[in-house]
């Protein structure tokens, strides 16, 4: 039958324009309009607050002074410097800014729109990749996260085997350079699966799965053997061409950079610890759903855990229904250093303090939960000299709340400062709240 509408070429051109406009709108929707805070231009004195210093206990009715982005004094009845802004925080809580140690903030926006997803690259040994190169400081998700007291995040690439290197950013800034705290924190490795399954949805047979696991293990060892050969050649001053891929591995071998191993199964954890001991790497476990089963091994080898999230179903059908809530307490009791993660995505990072609060309800001491979100996270990431506690000399990155920051029903963040800059707490959430409140 003859088509009587517009010519095919015109219809295709119109469809293409519409598709381009859809992508453009999606990308523009990934940018927020909230202005970053200006650099601190005068001293700020927080007067008469309840300071949760983390490093030195709780100080009630105390003052905190910061100048040029650094904490300069903590005590009672501090004298305000000339020209200082004095803020009365009587009855309010003052905390160090919370740290998200595993996320794709600024790398991932709308899962259904490929143009807003930049979490991974092709290849199995991406040692040259740096996460900050793809970071978008205008992400709409970022304001929703910092509204719950999270000021700093480790952004982590994704993918198979060696995923690339993570970067630490402040959640406020005009550009990547403004936000960057550490361009490189560690190299990330997604450990090959250790299990097989005969469930209906698995297309491969058990034997095919076992063969695939063996091949992945061989690929993994091949990657690190090549990296070690490159390292040995470099340290021996051989005149070899520079290979940016293997250059990214070098700090692993002199232990100036850790290897973040993403693994949950206890067999994966056991295999990863053995490999890191063989190559002499500093290891940090990410995920760790069965870390509690391997607690003595992790503790004895000084391997910290970035655990989370707590708010999810157990890993195995015969696990206790509340196991994930109890694992932080089990790790704490076993003497394993750990901190909380919201699971490595972007949108869920805002729930990070409530992940810790959930664990408090299942046996984790409150003080340990707060420390895990602040100073312990900073120690694991190697930035404890800059962030994680309220101490003189550290960055003035802090949160003022009128309730327990770990309690989703009572916590209300009233003020936030990143490097002394006042942060706008508006977000898409507050805009929608104000809109429908007026309905």
C-alpha positions as CSV (number, residue, x, y, z in Angstrom):
1,X,0.0,0.0,0.0
2,X,1.3,3.4,-0.9
3,X,2.3,5.7,2.0
4,X,0.5,9.0,1.8
5,X,2.2,10.8,4.6
6,X,5.5,12.7,4.7
7,X,8.5,11.4,2.7
8,X,10.6,8.8,4.5
9,X,13.7,11.1,4.5
10,X,11.7,13.8,6.2
11,X,10.3,11.5,8.7
12,X,13.7,10.0,9.5
13,X,15.2,13.6,9.9
14,X,12.4,14.6,12.3
15,X,12.9,11.4,14.3
16,X,16.6,12.1,14.5
17,X,16.0,15.6,15.7
18,X,13.6,14.4,18.3
19,X,16.1,11.8,19.5
20,X,18.8,14.4,19.7
21,X,16.6,16.8,21.7
22,X,15.7,14.0,24.1
23,X,19.4,13.3,24.8
24,X,20.1,17.0,25.1
25,X,17.3,17.4,27.6
26,X,18.5,14.4,29.6
27,X,22.1,15.7,29.7
28,X,20.9,19.2,30.7
29,X,18.8,17.6,33.4
30,X,22.0,16.2,34.8
31,X,23.2,19.7,35.8
32,X,22.0,21.6,38.8
33,X,21.7,25.3,39.3
34,X,22.9,25.7,42.9
35,X,25.9,28.0,43.2
36,X,29.0,26.6,44.9
37,X,30.0,28.3,48.0
38,X,32.5,31.2,47.7
39,X,36.0,30.8,49.3
40,X,35.9,31.7,53.0
41,X,36.8,35.4,53.3
42,X,36.5,36.0,57.0
43,X,36.8,34.0,60.2
44,X,33.6,32.1,61.3
45,X,33.0,31.2,64.9
46,X,30.4,28.6,65.8
47,X,29.3,29.5,69.3
48,X,28.0,27.2,72.1
49,X,27.4,24.0,70.1
50,X,27.6,20.3,71.0
51,X,30.8,19.3,69.2
52,X,31.3,15.6,68.2
53,X,35.0,15.8,67.6
54,X,35.3,12.0,67.1
55,X,39.0,12.2,67.9
56,X,38.6,13.8,71.4
57,X,35.1,12.9,72.5
58,X,32.0,15.2,72.8
59,X,32.3,18.8,73.9
60,X,29.0,20.3,75.0
61,X,28.6,24.1,75.0
62,X,31.9,24.6,73.1
63,X,33.0,26.9,70.3
64,X,34.7,26.2,67.0
65,X,36.6,28.8,65.0
66,X,37.8,28.3,61.4
67,X,39.7,30.7,59.1
68,X,40.8,30.4,55.5
69,X,39.2,26.9,55.3
70,X,41.0,25.4,58.3
71,X,40.0,24.9,61.9
72,X,42.1,27.2,64.1
73,X,40.6,26.9,67.6
74,X,38.3,24.7,69.6
75,X,37.3,25.4,73.2
76,X,34.9,27.4,75.4
77,X,34.3,31.1,75.4
78,X,36.7,31.7,72.5
79,X,37.3,35.3,71.5
80,X,36.0,36.2,68.1
81,X,38.6,37.7,65.8
82,X,38.0,41.1,64.3
83,X,35.5,40.9,61.5
84,X,34.5,37.4,62.3
85,X,31.0,36.0,61.6
86,X,29.6,34.6,64.8
87,X,26.9,31.9,64.5
88,X,25.0,30.8,67.5
89,X,24.6,27.0,67.4
90,X,23.2,26.6,70.9
91,X,21.3,23.3,71.0
92,X,22.7,22.1,67.7
93,X,25.2,19.3,67.0
94,X,28.4,19.9,65.1
95,X,30.0,16.9,63.3
96,X,32.9,16.4,60.9
97,X,31.6,16.0,57.4
98,X,30.7,12.5,56.5
99,X,32.7,10.6,53.9
100,X,31.2,8.2,51.3
101,X,34.1,5.8,50.6
102,X,32.5,4.1,47.5
103,X,30.3,5.7,45.0
104,X,29.7,6.7,41.4
105,X,28.6,10.3,42.2
106,X,29.3,12.6,39.3
107,X,29.9,9.6,37.0
108,X,26.3,8.2,36.9
109,X,23.1,10.2,36.6
110,X,20.2,8.6,34.7
111,X,20.6,4.8,34.3
112,X,18.3,4.7,31.2
113,X,20.2,7.4,29.4
114,X,23.6,6.3,28.2
115,X,24.9,9.8,27.7
116,X,24.7,10.4,31.4
117,X,26.6,7.3,32.4
118,X,30.4,7.3,32.4
119,X,31.4,4.7,35.0
120,X,33.5,2.3,33.0
121,X,35.8,1.8,30.0
122,X,36.6,-1.3,27.9
123,X,39.4,-3.6,28.8
124,X,40.5,-5.8,31.7
125,X,43.6,-3.9,32.9
126,X,42.7,-0.2,33.0
127,X,45.5,1.0,35.2
128,X,45.7,4.3,33.3
129,X,42.1,5.3,34.1
130,X,41.4,8.0,36.7
131,X,37.9,8.5,37.9
132,X,38.1,12.3,38.2
133,X,38.5,12.7,34.5
134,X,34.8,11.8,34.1
135,X,33.5,13.6,37.2
136,X,30.6,16.0,36.7
137,X,30.5,18.5,39.6
138,X,27.0,19.7,38.4
139,X,25.3,16.4,38.9
140,X,21.7,16.8,40.2
141,X,22.4,13.9,42.6
142,X,25.2,15.6,44.5
143,X,23.0,18.3,46.3
144,X,20.6,15.5,47.5
145,X,23.6,13.7,49.0
146,X,25.3,16.5,50.8
147,X,21.9,17.6,52.3
148,X,22.3,14.6,54.6
149,X,25.7,15.6,55.9
150,X,27.9,13.9,53.3
151,X,30.7,16.3,52.2
152,X,33.3,14.1,50.6
153,X,33.2,11.0,48.4
154,X,35.5,8.5,46.8
155,X,34.3,8.1,43.2
156,X,35.1,4.7,41.8
157,X,35.0,3.4,38.2
158,X,33.3,0.2,37.3
159,X,33.9,-2.7,34.9
160,X,35.6,-6.1,34.9
161,X,38.8,-7.1,36.6
162,X,41.0,-4.0,37.0
163,X,38.5,-1.2,36.8
164,X,40.8,1.8,37.2
165,X,41.8,4.3,39.9
166,X,39.5,6.1,42.2
167,X,39.5,9.8,43.1
168,X,38.5,11.7,46.3
169,X,36.3,14.8,45.8
170,X,34.5,17.4,47.8
171,X,30.8,17.6,47.0
172,X,31.0,21.3,46.2
173,X,32.8,23.2,43.5
174,X,32.6,24.9,40.1
175,X,35.0,22.5,38.4
176,X,36.6,19.1,38.9
177,X,39.8,21.0,39.9
178,X,37.8,22.9,42.6
179,X,36.3,19.7,44.0
180,X,39.4,17.4,43.9
181,X,40.9,16.4,47.2
182,X,43.1,13.5,45.9
183,X,43.3,12.7,42.2
184,X,44.3,9.1,42.9
185,X,43.5,7.1,46.0
186,X,43.8,3.5,44.9
187,X,43.4,0.9,42.1
188,X,40.2,-1.1,42.0
189,X,39.8,-4.7,41.2
190,X,36.5,-6.6,40.7
191,X,37.3,-10.1,41.9
192,X,36.1,-13.0,39.6
193,X,33.1,-15.0,40.9
194,X,34.0,-18.0,43.0
195,X,30.5,-19.7,42.9
196,X,28.5,-21.6,40.3
197,X,24.8,-22.0,40.0
198,X,22.3,-24.3,38.4
199,X,19.4,-21.9,38.6
200,X,17.0,-21.6,35.7
201,X,18.2,-18.2,34.6
202,X,21.8,-19.3,34.1
203,X,22.5,-20.3,30.5
204,X,25.9,-21.8,31.1
205,X,26.3,-25.3,32.6
206,X,28.1,-25.7,35.9
207,X,31.1,-27.1,34.1
208,X,31.1,-24.1,31.7
209,X,30.9,-21.7,34.7
210,X,33.9,-23.5,36.4
211,X,35.9,-23.2,33.2
212,X,35.0,-19.5,32.9
213,X,36.1,-18.9,36.5
214,X,39.4,-20.6,35.8
215,X,40.0,-18.5,32.7
216,X,39.2,-15.3,34.7
217,X,41.7,-16.3,37.4
218,X,44.3,-16.9,34.8
219,X,43.6,-13.5,33.2
220,X,43.9,-11.8,36.6
221,X,47.2,-13.4,37.3
222,X,48.4,-12.6,33.9
223,X,47.6,-8.9,34.4
224,X,49.5,-8.7,37.7
225,X,52.5,-10.7,36.3
226,X,52.8,-8.3,33.5
227,X,52.5,-5.4,35.9
228,X,55.2,-6.8,38.1
229,X,57.5,-7.4,35.2
230,X,57.0,-3.7,34.2
231,X,57.7,-2.6,37.8
232,X,60.9,-4.7,38.0
233,X,62.1,-3.4,34.7
234,X,61.5,0.2,35.8
235,X,63.2,-0.2,39.1
236,X,66.2,-1.7,37.3
237,X,66.4,1.3,35.1
238,X,65.9,-0.6,31.9
239,X,65.2,1.6,28.9
240,X,61.7,0.5,28.3
241,X,58.9,2.5,26.6
242,X,56.5,4.1,29.0
243,X,53.1,2.3,29.1
244,X,50.5,4.4,30.9
245,X,48.4,1.3,31.6
246,X,51.2,-0.3,33.7
247,X,52.3,3.0,35.1
248,X,49.1,3.0,37.1
249,X,50.1,-0.3,38.8
250,X,53.5,0.9,40.0
251,X,52.5,2.3,43.4
252,X,50.9,-1.0,44.3
253,X,54.3,-2.7,44.4
254,X,56.0,-0.1,46.6
255,X,52.8,0.0,48.8
256,X,52.2,3.7,48.4
257,X,48.8,2.9,46.9
258,X,46.3,0.3,48.1
259,X,44.4,-2.3,46.0
260,X,40.7,-2.1,46.5
261,X,39.3,-5.6,46.0
262,X,35.5,-5.7,45.4
263,X,34.3,-9.1,46.7
264,X,31.5,-10.5,48.8
265,X,31.9,-14.3,48.8
266,X,34.1,-15.7,51.6
267,X,36.0,-17.7,48.9
268,X,36.7,-14.6,46.9
269,X,38.0,-12.9,50.0
270,X,40.3,-15.8,50.8
271,X,41.7,-15.9,47.3
272,X,42.1,-12.1,47.2
273,X,44.1,-12.0,50.5
274,X,46.3,-14.8,49.2
275,X,47.1,-12.9,46.0
276,X,47.8,-9.6,47.9
277,X,50.2,-11.4,50.3
278,X,51.9,-13.0,47.3
279,X,52.5,-9.7,45.5
280,X,52.9,-7.6,48.6
281,X,50.0,-5.3,48.0
282,X,48.1,-3.3,50.6
283,X,44.5,-4.5,50.4
284,X,41.2,-2.9,51.2
285,X,38.1,-5.0,50.9
286,X,35.0,-3.4,49.3
287,X,31.6,-5.0,49.8
288,X,32.5,-7.8,52.1
289,X,29.0,-9.4,52.6
290,X,30.8,-12.4,54.1
291,X,33.7,-10.5,55.7
292,X,32.3,-11.6,59.1
293,X,33.2,-15.2,58.2
294,X,36.8,-14.2,57.4
295,X,37.2,-11.7,60.3
296,X,40.3,-13.3,61.8
297,X,42.1,-13.4,58.4
298,X,41.2,-9.8,57.7
299,X,42.2,-8.6,61.2
300,X,45.5,-10.5,61.3
301,X,46.5,-9.2,57.9
302,X,45.4,-5.6,58.7
303,X,42.9,-5.5,55.9
304,X,40.1,-2.9,56.4
305,X,36.6,-3.4,55.0
306,X,34.4,-0.8,53.2
307,X,31.1,-2.6,54.1
308,X,27.7,-2.1,52.7
309,X,25.0,-1.4,52.3
310,X,23.3,-2.8,55.4
311,X,19.8,-2.1,54.1
312,X,19.6,-5.1,51.7
313,X,18.6,-8.8,51.8
314,X,21.0,-11.4,53.1
315,X,23.3,-13.0,50.6
316,X,22.2,-16.6,51.1
317,X,18.8,-18.1,51.6
318,X,19.7,-19.7,55.0
319,X,21.2,-16.5,56.5
320,X,19.5,-14.7,59.3
321,X,17.0,-12.2,57.9
322,X,18.8,-9.4,59.8
323,X,22.4,-10.5,59.2
324,X,23.4,-7.5,57.1
325,X,22.3,-5.2,60.0
326,X,24.5,-7.2,62.4
327,X,27.7,-7.6,60.3
328,X,29.1,-4.2,61.4
329,X,28.8,-5.2,65.0
330,X,30.4,-8.6,64.3
331,X,33.3,-6.9,62.5
332,X,33.7,-4.4,65.4
333,X,33.7,-7.1,68.0
334,X,36.3,-9.1,66.0
335,X,38.6,-6.0,65.8
336,X,38.3,-5.5,62.0
337,X,38.6,-1.9,60.9
338,X,35.6,-1.0,58.8
339,X,33.6,1.8,57.4
340,X,30.2,2.1,55.8
341,X,29.2,2.3,52.1
342,X,25.8,2.8,50.6
343,X,26.6,0.3,47.9
344,X,28.7,2.1,45.3
345,X,25.9,3.7,43.3
346,X,25.0,7.4,43.1
347,X,21.4,8.0,44.2
348,X,21.6,5.8,47.3
349,X,24.6,7.6,48.8
350,X,22.3,10.0,50.6
351,X,21.3,7.1,52.8
352,X,24.8,6.5,54.1
353,X,24.3,7.9,57.7
354,X,21.1,5.8,58.0
355,X,23.0,2.6,57.0
356,X,25.1,3.2,60.1
357,X,22.1,4.1,62.2
358,X,20.5,0.8,61.2
359,X,23.6,-1.1,62.5
360,X,23.4,0.8,65.8
361,X,20.0,-0.8,66.3
362,X,21.6,-4.2,65.9
363,X,24.5,-4.0,68.3
364,X,27.1,-1.5,67.0
365,X,28.0,1.2,69.5
366,X,26.9,4.6,68.4
367,X,30.3,6.1,68.8
368,X,31.8,3.4,66.6
369,X,29.2,4.0,63.9
370,X,29.9,7.8,63.8
371,X,33.6,7.1,63.7
372,X,33.2,4.7,60.8
373,X,31.5,7.5,58.8
374,X,34.2,10.0,59.6
375,X,37.7,9.3,61.0
376,X,37.8,5.6,60.2
377,X,36.8,6.3,56.6
378,X,39.5,8.9,56.5
379,X,42.1,6.5,57.9
380,X,41.2,3.8,55.4
381,X,41.5,6.3,52.5
382,X,44.7,7.8,53.8
383,X,43.4,11.3,54.5
384,X,43.1,11.3,58.3
385,X,45.5,14.2,58.5
386,X,43.0,16.4,56.6
387,X,39.5,15.1,57.3
388,X,37.4,12.9,59.5
389,X,37.5,14.8,62.9
390,X,37.1,18.2,64.4
391,X,40.7,19.1,65.3
392,X,42.8,22.2,65.0
393,X,44.7,22.3,61.7
394,X,42.3,20.1,59.8
395,X,40.0,21.2,56.9
396,X,36.9,23.1,58.1
397,X,34.6,20.5,56.5
398,X,31.8,20.1,59.0
399,X,28.0,19.7,59.4
400,X,25.6,21.4,61.8
401,X,22.5,19.4,62.6
402,X,19.6,19.9,65.0
403,X,19.4,16.1,65.7
404,X,21.3,12.9,65.7
405,X,22.9,12.7,62.2
406,X,22.4,8.9,62.1
407,X,18.7,9.1,62.8
408,X,16.6,9.6,59.6
409,X,13.5,10.7,61.6
410,X,15.2,13.4,63.7
411,X,18.3,14.6,61.8
412,X,18.0,18.0,60.1
413,X,21.1,19.4,58.6
414,X,21.0,23.1,59.1
415,X,24.4,24.2,57.9
416,X,27.3,22.7,56.1
417,X,30.8,23.9,55.3
418,X,33.4,22.4,53.0
419,X,36.9,23.9,53.4
420,X,35.2,26.8,55.2
421,X,32.8,27.5,52.3
422,X,29.1,27.7,53.2
423,X,27.2,25.0,51.2
424,X,23.8,25.6,49.6
425,X,21.5,22.8,51.1
426,X,18.9,23.2,48.3
427,X,18.3,20.3,46.0
428,X,15.8,18.8,43.7
429,X,14.2,17.2,46.8
430,X,13.7,20.6,48.5
431,X,12.3,22.1,45.3
432,X,9.7,19.4,45.0
433,X,8.9,19.6,48.7
434,X,8.2,23.4,48.4
435,X,6.2,22.9,45.2
436,X,3.8,20.3,46.5
437,X,3.6,21.9,50.0
438,X,1.9,24.8,48.2
439,X,-0.6,22.6,46.5
